[in-house]
């Protein structure tokens, strides 16, 4: 199964522009690809289907499992643009809820 180049680029852009995000990417043999991203307290999902379009959702604590997507797109490019806009909004709103960087320092004796 070949992953669409647009999805590969989207995952790469997320890793580059939002290194604090937790990403789960699951390409299936059928051609369907699931992308789930956690950013602070927010959770986003993109489901790509090679013939049925792409769905994008933001999930909340009270979101029931396996319901329809918030938005459906005929083109992967439009879905990716919407997904990136959600992540950009999360980057502004979740600053206080992201993990802090951990710096290890070795204290050497004098």
N, CA, C and O atoms as a GROMACS GRO file, in nm:
protein
  440
    1UNK      N    1   0.085  -0.117   0.000
    1UNK     CA    2   0.000   0.000   0.000
    1UNK      C    3   0.089   0.123   0.000
    1UNK      O    4   0.182   0.134   0.080
    2UNK      N    5   0.060   0.214  -0.090
    2UNK     CA    6   0.137   0.336  -0.100
    2UNK      C    7   0.062   0.450  -0.032
    2UNK      O    8  -0.055   0.474  -0.061
    3UNK      N    9   0.130   0.520   0.058
    3UNK     CA   10   0.070   0.633   0.129
    3UNK      C   11   0.074   0.755   0.037
    3UNK      O   12   0.179   0.785  -0.020
    4UNK      N   13  -0.038   0.826   0.022
    4UNK     CA   14  -0.039   0.944  -0.064
    4UNK      C   15   0.065   1.047  -0.020
    4UNK      O   16   0.086   1.070   0.098
    5UNK      N   17   0.128   1.107  -0.119
    5UNK     CA   18   0.233   1.205  -0.092
    5UNK      C   19   0.180   1.320  -0.006
    5UNK      O   20   0.253   1.371   0.080
    6UNK      N   21   0.055   1.361  -0.028
    6UNK     CA   22  -0.004   1.469   0.052
    6UNK      C   23  -0.010   1.436   0.199
    6UNK      O   24   0.010   1.524   0.283
    7UNK      N   25  -0.037   1.310   0.232
    7UNK     CA   26  -0.038   1.268   0.373
    7UNK      C   27   0.103   1.263   0.430
    7UNK      O   28   0.125   1.302   0.545
    8UNK      N   29   0.197   1.216   0.351
    8UNK     CA   30   0.336   1.215   0.396
    8UNK      C   31   0.382   1.358   0.426
    8UNK      O   32   0.448   1.382   0.527
    9UNK      N   33   0.347   1.450   0.338
    9UNK     CA   34   0.386   1.590   0.358
    9UNK      C   35   0.318   1.649   0.481
    9UNK      O   36   0.380   1.723   0.556
   10UNK      N   37   0.190   1.615   0.502
   10UNK     CA   38   0.118   1.665   0.618
   10UNK      C   39   0.184   1.619   0.748
   10UNK      O   40   0.205   1.699   0.839
   11UNK      N   41   0.215   1.491   0.757
   11UNK     CA   42   0.280   1.438   0.877
   11UNK      C   43   0.415   1.507   0.898
   11UNK      O   44   0.449   1.544   1.010
   12UNK      N   45   0.492   1.525   0.790
   12UNK     CA   46   0.621   1.593   0.801
   12UNK      C   47   0.606   1.737   0.848
   12UNK      O   48   0.685   1.783   0.930
   13UNK      N   49   0.506   1.808   0.796
   13UNK     CA   50   0.484   1.947   0.838
   13UNK      C   51   0.443   1.955   0.984
   13UNK      O   52   0.487   2.045   1.056
   14UNK      N   53   0.361   1.862   1.029
   14UNK     CA   54   0.320   1.860   1.170
   14UNK      C   55   0.442   1.838   1.258
   14UNK      O   56   0.460   1.906   1.358
   15UNK      N   57   0.526   1.743   1.220
   15UNK     CA   58   0.646   1.713   1.299
   15UNK      C   59   0.739   1.835   1.303
   15UNK      O   60   0.800   1.863   1.406
   16UNK      N   61   0.749   1.906   1.192
   16UNK     CA   62   0.839   2.022   1.184
   16UNK      C   63   0.781   2.143   1.256
   16UNK      O   64   0.852   2.211   1.330
   17UNK      N   65   0.653   2.171   1.234
   17UNK     CA   66   0.593   2.294   1.288
   17UNK      C   67   0.537   2.280   1.428
   17UNK      O   68   0.519   2.380   1.498
   18UNK      N   69   0.508   2.158   1.469
   18UNK     CA   70   0.447   2.135   1.601
   18UNK      C   71   0.518   2.017   1.670
   18UNK      O   72   0.457   1.912   1.690
   19UNK      N   73   0.645   2.033   1.706
   19UNK     CA   74   0.719   1.920   1.764
   19UNK      C   75   0.661   1.870   1.897
   19UNK      O   76   0.692   1.759   1.940
   20UNK      N   77   0.578   1.952   1.962
   20UNK     CA   78   0.517   1.910   2.089
   20UNK      C   79   0.399   1.815   2.068
   20UNK      O   80   0.353   1.751   2.162
   21UNK      N   81   0.352   1.807   1.946
   21UNK     CA   82   0.234   1.723   1.917
   21UNK      C   83   0.270   1.575   1.925
   21UNK      O   84   0.381   1.534   1.891
   22UNK      N   85   0.174   1.498   1.969
   22UNK     CA   86   0.188   1.352   1.967
   22UNK      C   87   0.111   1.302   1.845
   22UNK      O   88  -0.006   1.335   1.827
   23UNK      N   89   0.178   1.224   1.762
   23UNK     CA   90   0.121   1.183   1.634
   23UNK      C   91   0.109   1.031   1.629
   23UNK      O   92   0.201   0.959   1.666
   24UNK      N   93  -0.006   0.985   1.582
   24UNK     CA   94  -0.025   0.843   1.552
   24UNK      C   95  -0.073   0.835   1.408
   24UNK      O   96  -0.178   0.891   1.374
   25UNK      N   97   0.002   0.766   1.324
   25UNK     CA   98  -0.032   0.755   1.183
   25UNK      C   99  -0.043   0.608   1.150
   25UNK      O  100   0.051   0.531   1.173
   26UNK      N  101  -0.157   0.567   1.096
   26UNK     CA  102  -0.184   0.426   1.071
   26UNK      C  103  -0.236   0.405   0.929
   26UNK      O  104  -0.356   0.416   0.905
   27UNK      N  105  -0.144   0.376   0.833
   27UNK     CA  106  -0.190   0.342   0.698
   27UNK      C  107  -0.230   0.195   0.692
   27UNK      O  108  -0.154   0.108   0.733
   28UNK      N  109  -0.348   0.168   0.640
   28UNK     CA  110  -0.399   0.031   0.633
   28UNK      C  111  -0.379  -0.027   0.493
   28UNK      O  112  -0.368   0.049   0.397
   29UNK      N  113  -0.374  -0.159   0.480
   29UNK     CA  114  -0.356  -0.223   0.349
   29UNK      C  115  -0.464  -0.184   0.248
   29UNK      O  116  -0.440  -0.189   0.127
   30UNK      N  117  -0.582  -0.146   0.295
   30UNK     CA  118  -0.693  -0.109   0.206
   30UNK      C  119  -0.671   0.026   0.138
   30UNK      O  120  -0.742   0.061   0.044
   31UNK      N  121  -0.572   0.101   0.186
   31UNK     CA  122  -0.550   0.236   0.134
   31UNK      C  123  -0.603   0.343   0.227
   31UNK      O  124  -0.567   0.460   0.213
   32UNK      N  125  -0.688   0.304   0.322
   32UNK     CA  126  -0.738   0.399   0.421
   32UNK      C  127  -0.623   0.434   0.515
   32UNK      O  128  -0.544   0.347   0.553
   33UNK      N  129  -0.614   0.562   0.552
   33UNK     CA  130  -0.510   0.608   0.644
   33UNK      C  131  -0.574   0.689   0.755
   33UNK      O  132  -0.658   0.776   0.731
   34UNK      N  133  -0.533   0.658   0.877
   34UNK     CA  134  -0.580   0.732   0.995
   34UNK      C  135  -0.464   0.815   1.048
   34UNK      O  136  -0.353   0.764   1.064
   35UNK      N  137  -0.491   0.942   1.076
   35UNK     CA  138  -0.394   1.030   1.140
   35UNK      C  139  -0.461   1.089   1.263
   35UNK      O  140  -0.566   1.152   1.253
   36UNK      N  141  -0.400   1.070   1.377
   36UNK     CA  142  -0.452   1.125   1.501
   36UNK      C  143  -0.341   1.206   1.566
   36UNK      O  144  -0.227   1.161   1.578
   37UNK      N  145  -0.376   1.328   1.609
   37UNK     CA  146  -0.278   1.418   1.667
   37UNK      C  147  -0.334   1.473   1.798
   37UNK      O  148  -0.447   1.522   1.803
   38UNK      N  149  -0.254   1.464   1.902
   38UNK     CA  150  -0.286   1.525   2.031
   38UNK      C  151  -0.196   1.646   2.046
   38UNK      O  152  -0.074   1.639   2.028
   39UNK      N  153  -0.258   1.758   2.080
   39UNK     CA  154  -0.183   1.882   2.100
   39UNK      C  155  -0.237   1.945   2.227
   39UNK      O  156  -0.347   2.001   2.228
   40UNK      N  157  -0.160   1.936   2.335
   40UNK     CA  158  -0.210   1.981   2.464
   40UNK      C  159  -0.330   1.897   2.503
   40UNK      O  160  -0.323   1.774   2.505
   41UNK      N  161  -0.441   1.964   2.533
   41UNK     CA  162  -0.564   1.893   2.571
   41UNK      C  163  -0.652   1.860   2.452
   41UNK      O  164  -0.757   1.800   2.468
   42UNK      N  165  -0.610   1.900   2.332
   42UNK     CA  166  -0.694   1.884   2.213
   42UNK      C  167  -0.651   1.763   2.131
   42UNK      O  168  -0.534   1.728   2.124
   43UNK      N  169  -0.751   1.700   2.068
   43UNK     CA  170  -0.728   1.578   1.990
   43UNK      C  171  -0.796   1.593   1.854
   43UNK      O  172  -0.914   1.626   1.846
   44UNK      N  173  -0.720   1.566   1.748
   44UNK     CA  174  -0.770   1.580   1.612
   44UNK      C  175  -0.751   1.449   1.537
   44UNK      O  176  -0.656   1.375   1.561
   45UNK      N  177  -0.843   1.422   1.444
   45UNK     CA  178  -0.836   1.301   1.364
   45UNK      C  179  -0.862   1.333   1.218
   45UNK      O  180  -0.947   1.415   1.184
   46UNK      N  181  -0.787   1.268   1.132
   46UNK     CA  182  -0.809   1.276   0.988
   46UNK      C  183  -0.815   1.134   0.937
   46UNK      O  184  -0.727   1.053   0.965
   47UNK      N  185  -0.921   1.104   0.862
   47UNK     CA  186  -0.936   0.972   0.800
   47UNK      C  187  -0.938   0.990   0.649
   47UNK      O  188  -1.028   1.054   0.595
   48UNK      N  189  -0.838   0.934   0.582
   48UNK     CA  190  -0.831   0.940   0.437
   48UNK      C  191  -0.880   0.809   0.379
   48UNK      O  192  -0.838   0.702   0.423
   49UNK      N  193  -0.968   0.816   0.281
   49UNK     CA  194  -1.015   0.699   0.208
   49UNK      C  195  -0.988   0.724   0.061
   49UNK      O  196  -1.028   0.829   0.010
   50UNK      N  197  -0.923   0.633  -0.009
   50UNK     CA  198  -0.884   0.659  -0.148
   50UNK      C  199  -1.000   0.687  -0.244
   50UNK      O  200  -0.979   0.752  -0.346
   51UNK      N  201  -1.120   0.639  -0.213
   51UNK     CA  202  -1.232   0.662  -0.305
   51UNK      C  203  -1.349   0.738  -0.244
   51UNK      O  204  -1.436   0.786  -0.316
   52UNK      N  205  -1.353   0.750  -0.112
   52UNK     CA  206  -1.469   0.812  -0.046
   52UNK      C  207  -1.439   0.948   0.015
   52UNK      O  208  -1.526   1.006   0.081
   53UNK      N  209  -1.319   1.002  -0.005
   53UNK     CA  210  -1.288   1.134   0.049
   53UNK      C  211  -1.216   1.128   0.182
   53UNK      O  212  -1.172   1.021   0.226
   54UNK      N  213  -1.206   1.243   0.246
   54UNK     CA  214  -1.131   1.257   0.370
   54UNK      C  215  -1.216   1.329   0.473
   54UNK      O  216  -1.279   1.430   0.443
   55UNK      N  217  -1.217   1.276   0.595
   55UNK     CA  218  -1.291   1.338   0.705
   55UNK      C  219  -1.195   1.392   0.809
   55UNK      O  220  -1.089   1.335   0.834
   56UNK      N  221  -1.234   1.503   0.870
   56UNK     CA  222  -1.153   1.568   0.973
   56UNK      C  223  -1.244   1.596   1.093
   56UNK      O  224  -1.357   1.643   1.077
   57UNK      N  225  -1.193   1.567   1.213
   57UNK     CA  226  -1.271   1.588   1.335
   57UNK      C  227  -1.182   1.637   1.447
   57UNK      O  228  -1.062   1.608   1.451
   58UNK      N  229  -1.243   1.711   1.538
   58UNK     CA  230  -1.180   1.736   1.668
   58UNK      C  231  -1.261   1.658   1.769
   58UNK      O  232  -1.384   1.670   1.774
   59UNK      N  233  -1.194   1.578   1.849
   59UNK     CA  234  -1.260   1.494   1.948
   59UNK      C  235  -1.246   1.555   2.086
   59UNK      O  236  -1.142   1.612   2.120
   60UNK      N  237  -1.350   1.544   2.164
   60UNK     CA  238  -1.353   1.594   2.301
   60UNK      C  239  -1.377   1.478   2.396
   60UNK      O  240  -1.407   1.367   2.353
   61UNK      N  241  -1.364   1.504   2.526
   61UNK     CA  242  -1.383   1.398   2.625
   61UNK      C  243  -1.521   1.332   2.612
   61UNK      O  244  -1.535   1.212   2.637
   62UNK      N  245  -1.621   1.410   2.572
   62UNK     CA  246  -1.756   1.354   2.564
   62UNK      C  247  -1.796   1.315   2.421
   62UNK      O  248  -1.914   1.288   2.396
   63UNK      N  249  -1.700   1.312   2.328
   63UNK     CA  250  -1.731   1.271   2.191
   63UNK      C  251  -1.752   1.120   2.186
   63UNK      O  252  -1.663   1.045   2.223
   64UNK      N  253  -1.870   1.076   2.141
   64UNK     CA  254  -1.891   0.930   2.132
   64UNK      C  255  -1.802   0.870   2.023
   64UNK      O  256  -1.772   0.936   1.924
   65UNK      N  257  -1.758   0.747   2.042
   65UNK     CA  258  -1.674   0.684   1.940
   65UNK      C  259  -1.754   0.650   1.814
   65UNK      O  260  -1.874   0.627   1.819
   66UNK      N  261  -1.683   0.649   1.703
   66UNK     CA  262  -1.737   0.601   1.575
   66UNK      C  263  -1.858   0.680   1.526
   66UNK      O  264  -1.954   0.621   1.475
   67UNK      N  265  -1.854   0.811   1.542
   67UNK     CA  266  -1.958   0.893   1.481
   67UNK      C  267  -1.899   0.959   1.357
   67UNK      O  268  -1.779   0.946   1.332
   68UNK      N  269  -1.981   1.027   1.282
   68UNK     CA  270  -1.933   1.090   1.159
   68UNK      C  271  -1.831   1.199   1.189
   68UNK      O  272  -1.821   1.246   1.303
   69UNK      N  273  -1.757   1.239   1.087
   69UNK     CA  274  -1.658   1.344   1.103
   69UNK      C  275  -1.726   1.481   1.108
   69UNK      O  276  -1.838   1.499   1.061
   70UNK      N  277  -1.654   1.577   1.166
   70UNK     CA  278  -1.705   1.714   1.173
   70UNK      C  279  -1.716   1.774   1.033
   70UNK      O  280  -1.813   1.844   1.002
   71UNK      N  281  -1.617   1.746   0.948
   71UNK     CA  282  -1.616   1.799   0.812
   71UNK      C  283  -1.568   1.690   0.718
   71UNK      O  284  -1.482   1.610   0.753
   72UNK      N  285  -1.624   1.688   0.598
   72UNK     CA  286  -1.583   1.593   0.494
   72UNK      C  287  -1.532   1.672   0.374
   72UNK      O  288  -1.586   1.778   0.341
   73UNK      N  289  -1.429   1.620   0.308
   73UNK     CA  290  -1.365   1.687   0.196
   73UNK      C  291  -1.349   1.588   0.081
   73UNK      O  292  -1.319   1.470   0.102
   74UNK      N  293  -1.370   1.637  -0.041
   74UNK     CA  294  -1.345   1.555  -0.159
   74UNK      C  295  -1.196   1.548  -0.191
   74UNK      O  296  -1.149   1.451  -0.249
   75UNK      N  297  -1.122   1.654  -0.153
   75UNK     CA  298  -0.979   1.656  -0.184
   75UNK      C  299  -0.896   1.646  -0.057
   75UNK      O  300  -0.929   1.704   0.046
   76UNK      N  301  -0.789   1.571  -0.067
   76UNK     CA  302  -0.697   1.557   0.045
   76UNK      C  303  -0.632   1.691   0.078
   76UNK      O  304  -0.607   1.721   0.195
   77UNK      N  305  -0.605   1.772  -0.023
   77UNK     CA  306  -0.541   1.902  -0.002
   77UNK      C  307  -0.628   1.993   0.084
   77UNK      O  308  -0.579   2.059   0.176
   78UNK      N  309  -0.758   1.996   0.056
   78UNK     CA  310  -0.849   2.079   0.135
   78UNK      C  311  -0.859   2.027   0.279
   78UNK      O  312  -0.862   2.106   0.373
   79UNK      N  313  -0.864   1.896   0.295
   79UNK     CA  314  -0.870   1.837   0.428
   79UNK      C  315  -0.743   1.868   0.506
   79UNK      O  316  -0.749   1.902   0.624
   80UNK      N  317  -0.628   1.857   0.441
   80UNK     CA  318  -0.500   1.886   0.507
   80UNK      C  319  -0.492   2.032   0.549
   80UNK      O  320  -0.442   2.063   0.657
   81UNK      N  321  -0.541   2.123   0.464
   81UNK     CA  322  -0.540   2.266   0.499
   81UNK      C  323  -0.627   2.292   0.621
   81UNK      O  324  -0.588   2.369   0.709
   82UNK      N  325  -0.744   2.228   0.627
   82UNK     CA  326  -0.831   2.244   0.744
   82UNK      C  327  -0.766   2.184   0.869
   82UNK      O  328  -0.772   2.244   0.976
   83UNK      N  329  -0.705   2.068   0.854
   83UNK     CA  330  -0.638   2.003   0.967
   83UNK      C  331  -0.528   2.092   1.021
   83UNK      O  332  -0.514   2.108   1.143
   84UNK      N  333  -0.448   2.152   0.931
   84UNK     CA  334  -0.340   2.240   0.973
   84UNK      C  335  -0.396   2.365   1.042
   84UNK      O  336  -0.333   2.416   1.135
   85UNK      N  337  -0.511   2.415   0.998
   85UNK     CA  338  -0.570   2.532   1.064
   85UNK      C  339  -0.614   2.498   1.206
   85UNK      O  340  -0.602   2.581   1.296
   86UNK      N  341  -0.664   2.376   1.227
   86UNK     CA  342  -0.700   2.334   1.363
   86UNK      C  343  -0.576   2.326   1.452
   86UNK      O  344  -0.580   2.368   1.568
   87UNK      N  345  -0.467   2.274   1.398
   87UNK     CA  346  -0.343   2.265   1.477
   87UNK      C  347  -0.286   2.403   1.506
   87UNK      O  348  -0.232   2.425   1.615
   88UNK      N  349  -0.297   2.495   1.413
   88UNK     CA  350  -0.248   2.632   1.435
   88UNK      C  351  -0.329   2.697   1.547
   88UNK      O  352  -0.272   2.766   1.632
   89UNK      N  353  -0.460   2.675   1.548
   89UNK     CA  354  -0.543   2.727   1.656
   89UNK      C  355  -0.504   2.664   1.789
   89UNK      O  356  -0.497   2.732   1.891
   90UNK      N  357  -0.480   2.534   1.789
   90UNK     CA  358  -0.439   2.465   1.912
   90UNK      C  359  -0.305   2.518   1.962
   90UNK      O  360  -0.285   2.528   2.083
   91UNK      N  361  -0.215   2.552   1.872
   91UNK     CA  362  -0.084   2.606   1.912
   91UNK      C  363  -0.102   2.738   1.987
   91UNK      O  364  -0.024   2.770   2.077
   92UNK      N  365  -0.205   2.816   1.951
   92UNK     CA  366  -0.231   2.942   2.021
   92UNK      C  367  -0.301   2.920   2.154
   92UNK      O  368  -0.273   2.990   2.251
   93UNK      N  369  -0.392   2.823   2.161
   93UNK     CA  370  -0.475   2.807   2.280
   93UNK      C  371  -0.420   2.710   2.383
   93UNK      O  372  -0.462   2.712   2.499
   94UNK      N  373  -0.328   2.626   2.345
   94UNK     CA  374  -0.282   2.519   2.434
   94UNK      C  375  -0.141   2.542   2.491
   94UNK      O  376  -0.081   2.449   2.545
   95UNK      N  377  -0.090   2.661   2.478
   95UNK     CA  378   0.048   2.689   2.521
   95UNK      C  379   0.072   2.646   2.666
   95UNK      O  380   0.177   2.589   2.696
   96UNK      N  381  -0.023   2.672   2.754
   96UNK     CA  382  -0.005   2.639   2.896
   96UNK      C  383  -0.026   2.491   2.927
   96UNK      O  384  -0.004   2.447   3.040
   97UNK      N  385  -0.069   2.413   2.828
   97UNK     CA  386  -0.101   2.273   2.852
   97UNK      C  387  -0.008   2.177   2.776
   97UNK      O  388  -0.035   2.058   2.768
   98UNK      N  389   0.100   2.231   2.722
   98UNK     CA  390   0.197   2.147   2.652
   98UNK      C  391   0.305   2.103   2.750
   98UNK      O  392   0.334   2.173   2.846
   99UNK      N  393   0.365   1.987   2.725
   99UNK     CA  394   0.474   1.943   2.813
   99UNK      C  395   0.590   2.041   2.806
   99UNK      O  396   0.622   2.095   2.700
  100UNK      N  397   0.650   2.064   2.919
  100UNK     CA  398   0.767   2.152   2.925
  100UNK      C  399   0.891   2.074   2.887
  100UNK      O  400   0.899   1.953   2.908
  101UNK      N  401   0.987   2.143   2.832
  101UNK     CA  402   1.113   2.079   2.792
  101UNK      C  403   1.189   2.036   2.916
  101UNK      O  404   1.187   2.104   3.019
  102UNK      N  405   1.256   1.925   2.907
  102UNK     CA  406   1.336   1.873   3.016
  102UNK      C  407   1.482   1.885   2.975
  102UNK      O  408   1.523   1.834   2.871
  103UNK      N  409   1.558   1.953   3.060
  103UNK     CA  410   1.701   1.970   3.031
  103UNK      C  411   1.778   1.895   3.137
  103UNK      O  412   1.760   1.918   3.257
  104UNK      N  413   1.864   1.807   3.093
  104UNK     CA  414   1.949   1.733   3.186
  104UNK      C  415   2.084   1.803   3.194
  104UNK      O  416   2.144   1.836   3.092
  105UNK      N  417   2.130   1.826   3.317
  105UNK     CA  418   2.258   1.890   3.335
  105UNK      C  419   2.341   1.804   3.430
  105UNK      O  420   2.293   1.757   3.534
  106UNK      N  421   2.461   1.785   3.393
  106UNK     CA  422   2.551   1.707   3.477
  106UNK      C  423   2.634   1.803   3.560
  106UNK      O  424   2.707   1.886   3.505
  107UNK      N  425   2.623   1.793   3.692
  107UNK     CA  426   2.703   1.877   3.781
  107UNK      C  427   2.831   1.805   3.814
  107UNK      O  428   2.831   1.705   3.887
  108UNK      N  429   2.938   1.854   3.762
  108UNK     CA  430   3.069   1.794   3.788
  108UNK      C  431   3.132   1.854   3.914
  108UNK      O  432   3.121   1.974   3.936
  109UNK      N  433   3.198   1.772   3.996
  109UNK     CA  434   3.265   1.826   4.114
  109UNK      C  435   3.383   1.914   4.072
  109UNK      O  436   3.447   1.889   3.970
  110UNK      N  437   3.411   2.016   4.151
  110UNK     CA  438   3.523   2.106   4.123
  110UNK      C  439   3.655   2.040   4.147
  110UNK      O  440   3.760   2.101   4.128
   0.00000   0.00000   0.00000
